[in-house]
Amino acid sequence: MKLPILGQEPQASELILGIDLGTTHSLVAVFQHGESRVLGGDDGNNLIPSVVSFPEDGAPVIGSAAVERMQLDPLRTIYSAKRLIGRSVEDIEREIATLPYKVVHSEKRDMAVIDLGDRVITPQEVSAHILRACRDRAAKQLKLDADSLKKVVITVPAYFDDAQRQATRRSAALAGLEVMRIVSEPTAAALAYGLNKKENCKVVVFDLGGGTFDVSVLELHDDVFRVIATAGDTHLGGDDFDRAIMMHCAAEIREQSGVDVLAAPSARAALRMISENVKKQLSSNEEAEFVYHDANAGIAYRRMIDWRTFQNWIIPHVQRTLDHCVNALHDAKQTPDSIDEIILVGGSTRVPFVKAAVAQLFNRPANDNINPEEVVARGAAIQAGILGGEVKNALLLDVTPLSLGIGTAEGTVSKIINRNSAIPVQAKEGFTTYVDGQTAVKFTIVQGERELVKDNRTLGEFELRGIPPMAAGLPQIGVRFHLDANGMLNVFAKEEKSGVGASISIEPKHGLTDTEVESMLADAWQNAEQDLETRRVIDLHSQRKNVLRAVHKHQKMAEENLGKEQWQELHKATLAAEDIADSTDAKAIKNCVDDLENASIALAELLMNDVANNAVKNQKVSDLNS
């Protein structure tokens, strides 16, 4: 079997780069001489910080040099742009309070953009600079002309939807790169571990990066990888661990000095860097010191943080990862004991508490033999080797994370491709008219798991015109969905009796159009007012149901073990979440879900005491890392 690819097949002499475009760091790798390798910089560091600084009087600065400018120019130094792609200001309302740079709502588009003061930039532009830096590093290390390196394989979180994948492709186009394949990060990790060389097995890939979390269940059979289930959160990762440290210490500083340090952009940037460093120290030490000084504000703050305190601060986030693991296993019809191997991916899996919690859930240690920060990039390079013909006998079958369907006249959704369907895939369904003499039919393509169109994400619309006038119900309209190997969707509709047809290639509501990409390329990044189409808000009701399901499942434990005030708060939040079931107000739903999650933290701690805390009982950090 040949692996389906998009575009022309590369020539043998063409080198395809594998790029892990990460939230915190990015890496570039190549497959040469029968193996994959990550390309390092002149300083020997393989990681390229996913940070871009935009000086007022100079060219953009990328990577480590940009990190050095974070405190010097916090309003124009952008990090974690990957978490902004496809989100509105309301989606990230609470997080914006901790960002030093200014995130605003675009007047022309329903998404968050970054205001530099003299101009506005999109997250896609930031990512494009990082991708170009990856290509430039490869050109320098391989001693090649950068213009000769145009073909890339880029990895994305498994839970990135069609729109986010499109945005990634747009970023690559802005960087002058051609995306040969978009690969889910867990699938790339499985390739890097050489699982295609093993006998048939089932594997769980636990991928906790800086800003995103994915868990995927893969099945290997006769050299074919098949992702049979995936779950995750595109807004959960090590950044949240940093933010937990930052928020607790900022609150103490405010109590001691009366100064709200989060109000100043430079202070926010400094606190974030200190918090990240403390987190890293606590991955190998029993305690770390948080030190923040600001002579002008009269602040001299020092605090020792032990690893168990840090553990308690991040319990809600770790619990969310475990919940997603359980959901993925359920969808795959597997149990923890039926899994042959668990692979850890992402820098945030270095946190000992995360390792222990995963090991406790699956009743065995997870595999982190390959550097978790490099494993995805290596897998991307192997996929590049497959496309280039250097790697034989390996086929990747990824899945679509959310269902795709057509909105009906009644406002319900007819699902055509179900979530967790292996891609590439195509499916067809028949429709008809509902009014006598109807000569045109409007199709709304939606994505999501809710039963009503209004509760899902609308991806696009098109019309089938020229249908011969007939009585309602007589026209036979076939609608075919084709989802290619990159997760890109094409929809075709045809009236069978007359042969009249129409089609659409889905463009995300928040993506850049081809015209805008060409304009931005020609204008050398100066055109920051591209007309991006709007997109609907993310389906928050699914999140509400998931939290409610978890709370109801452990309701008896909560009622018996929580304090009176904690139980009343949880019960009140649960009733509110149930009462809002029919709401279409995204802000109200999000606030309700946030309230429910906050109220359930105490319950999560109880559950984690039964699961993860038992795994680290009477042990030290050094024991867990051994």
For each residue, the residues with C-beta under 8 A, 3 or more apart:
1: 224 395
2:
3: 386 387 394 395 396 485
4: 424 484 485
5: 9 180 181 387 485
6: 179 180 181 484 485 486 488
7: 178 180
8:
9: 5 387
10: 14 16 151 180 387 388
11: 14
12: 388 389
13:
14: 10 11 151 388
15: 30 32 142 144 148 149 151 388
16: 10 31 151 152 153 180 384 385 387 388
17: 28 29 30 134 135 138 149 151 152 153 381 384
18: 28 29 30 31 36 152 153 155 188 377 378 379 380 381 382 383 384
19: 26 27 28 29 131 134 152 153 154 155 377 380
20: 26 27 28 29 155 185 188 376 377 380
21: 26 50 82 127 130 131 134 154 155 156 168 171
22: 25 26 27 50 82 209 210 211 376
23: 50 80 82 83 209 210 211 212 237 239
24: 49 50 79 80 209 210 211 237 238 239 347
25: 22 47 48 49 50 210 347 373
26: 19 20 21 22 47 48 50 130 131 133 134
27: 19 20 22 38 39 46 47 48 134 373 374 376 377
28: 17 18 19 20 38 39 48 134 135 137 138 377
29: 17 18 19 20 36 37 38 39 374 377 378 380 381
30: 15 17 18 36 37 39 138 142 381 384
31: 16 18 35 36 381 382 384 385 388 390 391
32: 15 35 37
33:
34: 390
35: 31 32
36: 18 29 30 31 192 378 379 381 382 385
37: 29 30 32 378 381
38: 27 28 29 46 374 377 378 381
39: 27 28 29 30 46 137 138 141 142
40: 43 44 45 46 141
41: 44 45 46 48 64 137
42:
43: 40 64
44: 40 41
45: 40 41 64
46: 27 38 39 40 41 373 374
47: 25 26 27 373
48: 25 26 27 28 41 62 63 64 130 133 134 137
49: 24 25 63 64 66 67 79
50: 21 22 23 24 25 26 79 80 81 82 130 210
51: 62 63 66 67 70 77 78 79
52: 60 61 62 66 77 78 81 126 129 130
53: 60 61 62 65 66 69 70 73 76 77 78
54: 60 61 76 77 78 116 121
55: 58 59 60 61 69 73 76
56: 76 118
57:
58: 55 61
59: 55
60: 52 53 54 55 129 525
61: 52 53 54 55 58 65 66 69
62: 48 51 52 53 65 66 129 130 132 133
63: 48 49 51 66 67 130 133
64: 41 43 45 48 49 67 68
65: 53 61 62 68 69
66: 49 51 52 53 61 62 63 69 70 77
67: 49 51 63 64 70
68: 64 65 72
69: 53 55 61 65 66 72 73 77
70: 51 53 66 67 73 74 77 79 100 269 273
71: 74 266 269 270 273
72: 68 69
73: 53 55 69 70 76 77
74: 70 71 77 100 101 265 266 268 269
75: 100 101 102 116 117 265
76: 53 54 55 56 73 101 116 117
77: 51 52 53 54 66 69 70 73 74 100 101 269
78: 51 52 53 54 81 101 114 121 126
79: 24 49 50 51 70
80: 23 24 50 83 84 99 210 211 239
81: 50 52 78 84 85 114 123 126 127
82: 21 22 23 50 85 123 127 211 212
83: 23 80 87 92 95 211 212 234 235 239
84: 80 81 87 92 103 112 114 123
85: 81 82 123 124 127 164 167 168 510
86: 111 161 163 164 167 508 510 535
87: 83 84 91 92 111 112 235 538
88: 91 92 105 110 111 112 537
89: 92 93 96 103 104 105 112
90: 93 537 586 587 590
91: 87 88 112 235 537 538 590
92: 83 84 87 88 89 95 96 103 112 235
93: 89 90 96 97 590
94: 97 594
95: 83 92 98 99 243
96: 89 92 93 99 103
97: 93 94 262
98: 95 243 246 247 262 268 272
99: 80 95 96 103 268
100: 70 74 75 77 265 266 268 269 272
101: 74 75 76 77 78 114 116 265
102: 75 114 115 116 117
103: 84 89 92 96 99 112 113 114 115
104: 89 112 113 114 115 120
105: 88 89 110 111 112 113
106: 109 110 111 112 113 120 532
107:
108: 529 531 532
109: 106 113 510 531 532 533 534
110: 88 105 106 509 510 534 535 536 537
111: 86 87 88 105 106 122 510 532 534 535
112: 84 87 88 89 91 92 103 104 105 106 123
113: 103 104 105 106 109 120 121 122 123
114: 78 81 84 101 102 103 104 120 121 122 123 126
115: 102 103 104 120
116: 54 75 76 101 102 119 120 121
117: 75 76 102
118: 56
119: 116 526 528
120: 104 106 113 114 115 116 528 529
121: 54 78 113 114 116 125 126 528
122: 111 113 114 125 126 512 528 530 532
123: 81 82 84 85 112 113 114 126 127 167
124: 85 127 128 167 170 171 174 512
125: 121 122 128 129 171 174 520 525 528
126: 52 78 81 114 121 122 123 129 130
127: 21 81 82 85 123 124 130 131 168 171
128: 124 125 131 132 171 172 174 175
129: 52 60 62 125 126 132 133 175
130: 21 26 48 50 52 62 63 126 127 133 134
131: 19 21 26 127 128 134 135 152 154 171 172 175 177
132: 62 128 129 135 136 175 176 177
133: 26 48 62 63 129 130 136 137
134: 17 19 21 26 27 28 48 130 131 137 138
135: 17 28 131 132 138 139 146 149 152 175 177
136: 132 133 139 140 146
137: 28 39 41 48 133 134 140 141
138: 17 28 30 39 134 135 141 142 144 149
139: 135 136 142 143 144 145 146 148 149
140: 136 137 143
141: 39 40 137 138
142: 15 30 39 138 139
143: 139 140
144: 15 138 139 148 149
145: 139 148 149
146: 135 136 139 149
147: 150
148: 15 139 144 145
149: 15 17 135 138 139 144 145 146
150: 147 176 177 178
151: 10 14 15 16 17 177 178 180 384
152: 16 17 18 19 131 135 172 177 178 179 180 384
153: 16 17 18 19 179 180 181 182 183 380 381 383 384 387
154: 19 21 131 168 172 179 181 182 183 380
155: 18 19 20 21 182 183 184 185 188 376 377 379 380
156: 21 160 164 165 168 182 183 184 185
157: 160 184 185 207 209 212 213 214 232 234
158: 184 185 186 187 207 214 216 227 230 232 398 399 401
159: 212 214 230 231 232 233 234 401
160: 156 157 164 165 168 184 234 401 487
161: 86 164 165 401 402 447 457
162: 165 166 404 447 459 487 488 489 506 508
163: 86 166 167 457 459 508 509 510 511 535
164: 85 86 156 160 161 167 168 234 508
165: 156 160 161 162 168 169 182 486 487 488
166: 162 163 169 170 488 506 507 508 511
167: 85 86 123 124 163 164 170 171 508 510 511 512
168: 21 85 127 154 156 160 164 165 171 172 179 182
169: 165 166 172 173 179 182 486
170: 124 166 167 173 174 511 512 517
171: 21 124 125 127 128 131 167 168 174 175
172: 128 131 152 154 168 169 175 177 178 179
173: 169 170 176 177 517 521
174: 124 125 128 170 171 512 517 520 521
175: 128 129 131 132 135 171 172
176: 132 150 173 521
177: 131 132 135 150 151 152 172 173
178: 7 150 151 152 172
179: 6 152 153 154 168 169 172 182 486
180: 5 6 7 10 16 151 152 153 384 387
181: 5 6 153 154 383 384 387 485 486
182: 153 154 155 156 165 168 169 179 486 487
183: 153 154 155 156 187 188 379 380 383 396 398
184: 155 156 157 158 160 187 188 214 216 227 230 398
185: 20 155 156 157 158 188 189 205 207 209 214 345 376 379
186: 158 189 190 205 207 214 215 216 218 227 230 345
187: 158 183 184 190 191 205 216 218 225 227 379 396 398
188: 18 20 155 183 184 185 191 192 375 376 377 378 379 380 382 383
189: 185 186 192 193 205 207 343 345 375 376 379
190: 186 187 193 195 196 203 205 218 220 225 343 379
191: 187 188 194 195 196 225 378 379 382 383 394 396
192: 36 188 189 370 375 376 378 379 382
193: 189 190 343 367 369 370 375
194: 191 197 198
195: 190 191 198 201 203 218 220 225 341
196: 190 191 220 223 225 393 394
197: 194
198: 194 195 201 220
199:
200: 219 220 221 222
201: 195 198 219 220 340 341
202: 217 218 219 220 334 338 339 340 341
203: 190 195 217 218 219 220 339 340 341 342 343
204: 215 216 217 218 325 328 329 339 341 342 343 362
205: 185 186 187 189 190 214 215 216 218 342 343 345
206: 215 321 325 342 343 344 345 349 358 366
207: 157 158 185 186 189 212 213 214 215 216 232 345 346 376
208: 213 236 237 238 321 344 345 346 348 349 354
209: 22 23 24 157 185 212 213 237 238 345 346 347 348
210: 22 23 24 25 50 80 237 238 239 346 347 348
211: 22 23 24 80 82 83 234 235 236 237 238 239
212: 23 82 83 157 159 207 209 232 233 234 235 236 237
213: 157 207 208 209 232 233 236 237 320 321 324 346
214: 157 158 159 184 185 186 205 207 230 231 232
215: 186 204 205 206 207 230 231 232 321 324 325 328
216: 158 184 186 187 204 205 207 227 229 230 328
217: 202 203 204 227 228 229 230 328 329 331 332 334 339
218: 186 187 190 195 202 203 204 205 225 226 227 228
219: 200 201 202 203 225 226 228
220: 190 195 196 198 200 201 202 203 223 224 225 226
221: 200 224 226
222: 200
223: 196 220 393 394 395
224: 1 220 221 395 397
225: 187 190 191 195 196 218 219 220 394 395 396 397
226: 218 219 220 221 397 422
227: 158 184 186 187 216 217 218 230 397 398 399 420 422
228: 217 218 219 331 332 399 420
229: 216 217 328 329 331 332 334 399 420
230: 158 159 184 186 214 215 216 217 227 328 399 401 420
231: 159 214 215 324 325 327 328 331
232: 157 158 159 207 212 213 214 215 236 324 401
233: 159 212 213 236 320 324
234: 83 157 159 160 164 211 212
235: 83 87 91 92 211 212
236: 208 211 212 213 232 233 240 317 320 321
237: 23 24 208 209 210 211 212 213 240 241 346 348
238: 24 208 209 210 211 241 242 279 346 347 348 351
239: 23 24 80 83 210 211 242 243
240: 236 237 243 244 314 317
241: 237 238 244 245 279 310 313 314 317 348 351
242: 238 239 245 246 272 275 276 279
243: 95 98 239 240 246 247 272 275
244: 240 241 247 248 310 313 314 317
245: 241 242 248 249 275 278 279 290 305 310 313
246: 98 242 243 249 250 271 272 274 275
247: 98 243 244 250 251
248: 244 245 251 252 313
249: 245 246 252 253 271 275 290 292 301 303
250: 246 247 253 254 260 261 262 271
251: 247 248 254 255
252: 248 249 255 256 301 303
253: 249 250 256 257 259 261 292 299 301
254: 250 251 257 258 259 260 261
255: 251 252
256: 252 253 301
257: 253 254 297 298 299 301
258: 254
259: 253 254 294 297 298 299
260: 250 254 263
261: 250 253 254 264 267 268 271 292 294 297 299
262: 97 98 250 267 268 271
263: 260 267
264: 261 267 268
265: 74 75 100 101 268 269
266: 71 74 100 269 270
267: 261 262 263 264 270 271 294
268: 74 98 99 100 261 262 264 265 271 272
269: 70 71 74 77 100 265 266 272 273
270: 71 266 267 273 274 292
271: 246 249 250 261 262 267 268 274 275 292
272: 98 100 242 243 246 268 269 275 276
273: 70 71 269 270 276 277
274: 246 270 271 277 278 290 291 292
275: 242 243 245 246 249 271 272 278 279 290
276: 242 272 273 279 280
277: 273 274 280 281 288
278: 245 274 275 281 282 288 289 290 305 310
279: 238 241 242 245 275 276 282 283 310 351
280: 276 277 283 350
281: 277 278 284 285 288
282: 278 279 285 287 288 305 307 310 351 621
283: 279 280 350 351 352 621 625
284: 281 621 622 625
285: 281 282 288 307 621
286: 306 307 620 621
287: 282 304 305 306 307
288: 277 278 281 282 285 304 305
289: 278 302 303 304 305
290: 245 249 274 275 278 301 302 303 304 305
291: 274 301 302
292: 249 253 261 270 271 274 299 301
293: 299 300 301
294: 259 261 267 297 298 299
295: 298
296:
297: 257 259 261 294
298: 257 259 294 295
299: 253 257 259 261 292 293 294
300: 293
301: 249 252 253 256 257 290 291 292 293
302: 289 290 291
303: 249 252 289 290
304: 287 288 289 290
305: 245 278 282 287 288 289 290 309 310
306: 286 287 309 310
307: 282 285 286 287 310 311 352 353 621
308: 311 312
309: 305 306 312 313
310: 241 244 245 278 279 282 305 306 307 313 314 353
311: 307 308 314 315 353 616
312: 308 309 315 605
313: 241 244 245 248 309 310
314: 240 241 244 310 311 317 318 351 353
315: 311 312 318 319 601 604 605 608 612
316: 319 320 597 601 604
317: 236 240 241 244 314 320 321
318: 314 315 321 322 353 354 357 608 612
319: 315 316 322 323 604 607 608
320: 213 233 236 316 317 323 324
321: 206 208 213 215 236 317 318 324 325 354 357 358
322: 318 319 325 326 357 358 361 611 612
323: 319 320 326 327 546 550
324: 213 215 231 232 233 320 321 327 328
325: 204 206 215 231 321 322 328 329 358 361
326: 322 323 329 330 361
327: 231 323 324 330 331 546
328: 204 215 216 217 229 230 231 324 325 331 332
329: 204 217 229 325 326 332 334 335 336 339
330: 326 327 333
331: 217 228 229 231 327 328 420
332: 217 228 229 328 329 420
333: 330
334: 202 217 229 329 338 339
335: 329 338 339
336: 329 339 361 362 363
337: 363
338: 202 334 335
339: 202 203 204 217 329 334 335 336 342 362
340: 201 202 203
341: 195 201 202 203 204 367
342: 203 204 205 206 339 358 362 364 366 367
343: 189 190 193 203 204 205 206 366 367 368 375
344: 206 208 349 355 358 366 367 368 372
345: 185 186 189 205 206 207 208 209 349 372 375 376
346: 207 208 209 210 213 237 238 349 372 373 376
347: 24 25 209 210 238 350 372 373
348: 208 209 210 237 238 241 351 354
349: 206 208 344 345 346 354 355 358 366 368 372
350: 280 283 347 354 355 372
351: 238 241 279 282 283 314 348 354 355
352: 283 307 355 356 616 621 624 625
353: 307 310 311 314 318 356 357 612 616
354: 208 318 321 348 349 350 351 357 358
355: 344 349 350 351 352 358 359 365 366 368 624
356: 352 353 359 360 612 615 616 624
357: 318 321 322 353 354 360 361 608 611 612 615
358: 206 321 322 325 342 344 349 354 355 361 362 366
359: 355 356 362 363 364 365 366 615
360: 356 357 363 611 612 614 615
361: 322 325 326 336 357 358 611
362: 204 336 339 342 358 359 366
363: 336 337 359 360
364: 342 359
365: 355 359
366: 206 342 343 344 349 355 358 359 362
367: 193 341 342 343 344
368: 343 344 349 355 372
369: 193
370: 192 193 374 375 378
371: 374 375
372: 344 345 346 347 349 350 368 375
373: 25 27 46 47 346 347
374: 27 29 38 46 370 371 377 378
375: 188 189 192 193 343 345 370 371 372 378 379
376: 20 22 27 155 185 188 189 192 207 345 346 379 380
377: 18 19 20 27 28 29 38 155 188 374 380 381
378: 18 29 36 37 38 188 191 192 370 374 375 381 382
379: 18 36 155 183 185 187 188 189 190 191 192 375 376 382 383
380: 18 19 20 29 153 154 155 183 188 376 377 383 384
381: 17 18 29 30 31 36 37 38 153 377 378 384 385
382: 18 31 36 188 191 192 378 379 385 386 391 394
383: 18 153 181 183 188 191 379 380 386 387 396
384: 16 17 18 30 31 151 152 153 180 181 380 381 387 388
385: 16 31 36 381 382 388 390 391
386: 3 382 383 389 390 391 394 396
387: 3 5 9 10 16 153 180 181 383 384
388: 10 12 14 15 16 31 384 385 391
389: 12 386
390: 31 34 385 386
391: 31 382 385 386 388 394
392:
393: 196 223
394: 3 191 196 223 225 382 386 391
395: 1 3 223 224 225
396: 3 183 187 191 225 383 386
397: 224 225 226 227 422 423
398: 158 183 184 187 227 422 423 485 487
399: 158 227 228 229 230 419 420 421 422 423
400: 403 404 417 419 420 421 423 425 483 487
401: 158 159 160 161 230 232 419 420
402: 161 419 447 448 449
403: 400 415 417 418 419 447 448 449
404: 162 400 415 416 417 445 446 447 459 481 483 489
405: 413 414 415 416 417 445 446 447
406: 413 414 416 429 431 443 444 445 446 479
407: 411 412 413 414 443 444 445 446 453 458
408: 411 412 413 414 431 453
409: 434
410:
411: 407 408 452 453 454
412: 407 408 451 452 453
413: 405 406 407 408 446 448 450 451 452 453 456
414: 405 406 407 408 429 431
415: 403 404 405 418
416: 404 405 406 427 428 429 479 481
417: 400 403 404 405 421 425 427 481 483
418: 403 415 421
419: 399 400 401 402 403 449
420: 227 228 229 230 331 332 399 400 401
421: 399 400 417 418 425 427 483
422: 226 227 397 398 399 425
423: 397 398 399 400 483 484 485 487
424: 4 482 483 484 485
425: 400 417 421 422 482 483
426: 480 481 482 483
427: 416 417 421 480 481
428: 416 478 479 480 481
429: 406 414 416 478 479
430: 476 477 478 479
431: 406 408 414 441 477 478 479
432: 472 473 474 475 476 477
433: 438 441 467 470 472 473 474 475 477
434: 409 438 472 473
435: 438 472
436: 469 470 471 472
437: 469 470 471
438: 433 434 435 441 467 469 470 472 475
439: 465 466 467 468 469
440: 463 464 465 466 467
441: 431 433 438 463 464 467 477 493
442: 461 462 463
443: 406 407 461 462 463 464 479 491 493 504
444: 406 407 453 458 460 461
445: 404 405 406 407 458 459 460 461 489 491 504 506
446: 404 405 406 407 413 453 456 457 458 459
447: 161 162 402 403 404 405 456 457 459
448: 402 403 413 455 456 457 539 542
449: 402 403 419 456 539 542
450: 413 455 456 539 541 542
451: 412 413 455
452: 411 412 413 455 456
453: 407 408 411 412 413 444 446 456 458
454: 411 584
455: 448 450 451 452 539 541 584
456: 413 446 447 448 449 450 452 453 536 539
457: 161 163 446 447 448 535 536 537 538 539
458: 407 444 445 446 453 461 509 535 536
459: 162 163 404 445 446 447 489 506 508 509
460: 444 445 491 504 506 507 509
461: 442 443 444 445 458 504
462: 442 443 491 493 502 503 504
463: 440 441 442 443 502
464: 440 441 443 467 477 493 494 495 500 501 502
465: 439 440 500 502
466: 439 440 498 500
467: 433 438 439 440 441 464 470 475 477 495 498 500
468: 439 475 495 497 498
469: 436 437 438 439
470: 433 436 437 438 467 474 475
471: 436 437 474
472: 432 433 434 435 436 438
473: 432 433 434
474: 432 433 470 471
475: 432 433 438 467 468 470 495 497
476: 430 432 495 496 497
477: 430 431 432 433 441 464 467 493 494 495 496
478: 428 429 430 431 493 494 496
479: 406 416 428 429 430 431 443 491 492 493
480: 426 427 428 491 492 493 494
481: 404 416 417 426 427 428 489 490 491
482: 424 425 426 489 490 491 492
483: 400 404 417 421 423 424 425 426 487 488 489 490
484: 4 6 423 424 487 488 489 490
485: 3 4 5 6 181 398 423 424
486: 6 165 169 179 181 182
487: 160 162 165 182 398 400 423 483 484
488: 6 162 165 166 483 484 505 506
489: 162 404 445 459 481 482 483 484 505 506
490: 481 482 483 484 503 504 505 506
491: 443 445 460 462 479 480 481 482 503 504 506
492: 479 480 482 501 502 503
493: 441 443 462 464 477 478 479 480 501 502 503
494: 464 477 478 480 499 500 501 502
495: 464 467 468 475 476 477 498 499 500 501
496: 476 477 478 499
497: 468 475 476
498: 466 467 468 495
499: 494 495 496
500: 464 465 466 467 494 495
501: 464 492 493 494 495
502: 462 463 464 465 492 493 494
503: 462 490 491 492 493
504: 443 445 460 461 462 490 491
505: 488 489 490
506: 162 166 445 459 460 488 489 490 491
507: 166 460 511 513 533
508: 86 162 163 164 166 167 459 511 533 535
509: 110 163 458 459 460 533 534 535 536
510: 85 86 109 110 111 163 167 532 533 534 535
511: 163 166 167 170 507 508 532 533
512: 122 124 167 170 174 516 517 520 530 532
513: 507 516 517 530 531 533
514: 517 518
515: 518 519
516: 512 513 519 520 530 531 532
517: 170 173 174 512 513 514 520 521
518: 514 515 521 522
519: 515 516 522 523 527 530
520: 125 174 512 516 517 523 525 527 530
521: 173 174 176 517 518 524
522: 518 519
523: 519 520 526 527
524: 521
525: 60 125 520 528
526: 119 523
527: 519 520 523 530
528: 119 120 121 122 125 525
529: 108 120
530: 122 512 513 516 519 520 527
531: 108 109 513 516
532: 106 108 109 111 122 510 511 512 516
533: 109 507 508 509 510 511 513
534: 109 110 111 509 510
535: 86 110 111 163 457 458 508 509 510
536: 110 456 457 458 509
537: 88 90 91 110 457 540 586
538: 87 91 457 586
539: 448 449 450 455 456 457 542 543
540: 537 543 544 586 589 590 593
541: 450 455 544 545 581 589
542: 448 449 450 539 545 546
543: 539 540 546 547 593
544: 540 541 547 548 577 580 581 589 592 593 596
545: 541 542 548 549
546: 323 327 542 543 549 550
547: 543 544 550 551 577 593 596 597 600
548: 544 545 551 552 574 577 578 596
549: 545 546 552 553
550: 323 546 547 553 554 600
551: 547 548 554 555 558 570 574 596 600 603
552: 548 549 555 574
553: 549 550
554: 550 551 557 558 603 606 607
555: 551 552 558 559
556: 559 560
557: 554 560 561 603 606 607
558: 551 554 555 561 562 567 570 602 603 606
559: 555 556 562 567
560: 556 557
561: 557 558 606
562: 558 559 566 567 570 602 603 606
563: 566 567 602
564: 567 568
565: 568 569
566: 562 563 569 570 599 602
567: 558 559 562 563 564 570 571
568: 564 565 571 572
569: 565 566 572 573 599
570: 551 558 562 566 567 573 574 599 600 602 603
571: 567 568 574 575
572: 568 569 575 576 599
573: 569 570 576 577 592 595 596 598 599 600
574: 548 551 552 570 571 577 578 596 599
575: 571 572 578 579
576: 572 573 579 580 592 595 596
577: 544 547 548 573 574 580 592 593 595 596
578: 548 574 575 581
579: 575 576
580: 544 576 577 583 588 589 592
581: 541 544 578
582:
583: 580 588 589
584: 454 455
585: 588 589
586: 90 537 538 540 589 590
587: 90 590 591
588: 580 583 585 591 592
589: 540 541 544 580 583 585 586 592 593
590: 90 91 93 540 586 587 593 594
591: 587 588 594 595
592: 544 573 576 577 580 588 589 595 596
593: 540 543 544 547 577 589 590 596 597
594: 94 590 591 597 598
595: 573 576 577 591 592 598 599
596: 544 547 548 551 573 574 576 577 592 593 599 600
597: 316 547 593 594 600 601
598: 573 594 595 601
599: 566 569 570 572 573 574 595 596 602
600: 547 550 551 570 573 596 597 603 604
601: 315 316 597 598 604 605
602: 558 562 563 566 570 599 605 606
603: 551 554 557 558 562 570 600 606 607
604: 315 316 319 600 601 607 608
605: 312 315 601 602 608 609
606: 554 557 558 561 562 602 603 609 610
607: 319 554 557 603 604 610 611
608: 315 318 319 357 604 605 611 612 613
609: 605 606 612 613 614
610: 606 607 613 614
611: 322 357 360 361 607 608 614 615
612: 315 318 322 353 356 357 360 608 609 615 616
613: 608 609 610 616 617
614: 360 609 610 611 617
615: 356 357 359 360 611 612
616: 311 352 353 356 612 613 619 624
617: 613 614
618:
619: 616 623 624
620: 286 623 624
621: 282 283 284 285 286 307 352 624 625
622: 284 625 626
623: 619 620 626
624: 352 355 356 616 619 620 621
625: 283 284 352 621 622
626: 622 623
